[in-house]
Amino acid sequence: MSLSDHLRYLRAMKGGLHISEVALAAGVAKVVDVNLAEKQYRPLADEGLMEKLAAYYGRSLDEFHWHNARSRKQFTYFISQAMQNETAVSLVMRHGETITGTVEDWDMACVALRLANGRLLIVQRHAVIDWSTE
C-alpha cells in the first residue's frame, strides 16, 4: 500500500478529520502539502512532512518509509507487467491474507485475479499492502 493510501486510511481511522485539521494538529504549515501527500502516485520526497505525519498518527517513521517504497505507480507497473507476461502474483492484504493468482484485468481501483480454482476475484487496490511474483 502506498504512503498516500496509508495516510488516507490513518485519517479515516481517526474519524475522518478534515485535512486542514490534520495539518494544524501535525504542525504542517501548508494544508496543501498534506492534501498532496494523500493523493500523489509517486513516493513522497519530503522527509520533514513524513516525520510530522508519523508523529501525529503515532506511527513509526520506518512504517511510513515502508509504505513510501510501495507507490501506486510502482504497483500499477507491477500489475501491468504481470498481466502482460501472464505471471502469477501474490497480493498481501491489509488484514494479513495473501491472495495468489494471475492478473486478468486491472484499473485504478481494483485488480481482477484468476485464482487457481478458476474463480475470478476482484481485489480493491487500496487494500493491497504488498505484492510479489509467485
Salt bridges, closest charged atoms under 4 A:
ASP5 OD1 - ARG8 NH2 2.28
ASP5 OD1 - ARG72 NH2 3.13
GLU38 OE2 - ARG11 NE 2.80
GLU47 OE2 - HIS65 NE2 2.91
GLU63 OE2 - HIS6 NE2 2.59
GLU63 OE2 - ARG59 NH1 3.01
GLU97 OE1 - HIS95 NE2 3.00
GLU104 OE2 - ARG114 NE 3.25
ASP130 OD1 - ARG70 NE 3.07
